[in-house]
Amino acid sequence: MSEEFNAAEGSQLHEWGKELDEQFYRPQVEAEKSQREQTPQARRQNRTRTRQRAPSR
């Protein structure tokens, strides 16, 4: 398959996939990671203390 891709596209399949990863997938991952890092901080600021329930008898 790799040889056929190389013949048709004139580039290596693995390198082509890595380029696509860096172009499309990596920015999405970085954005989600940044959002996760900011979300817990916002939750802590908005968190209210809840009352603990009395044990059932």
Buried (B, 14 or more C-beta within 10 A) or exposed (E): EEEEBEEEEEEEBEEEEEEEEEEEEEEEEEEEEEEEEEEEEEEEEEEEEEEEEEEEE
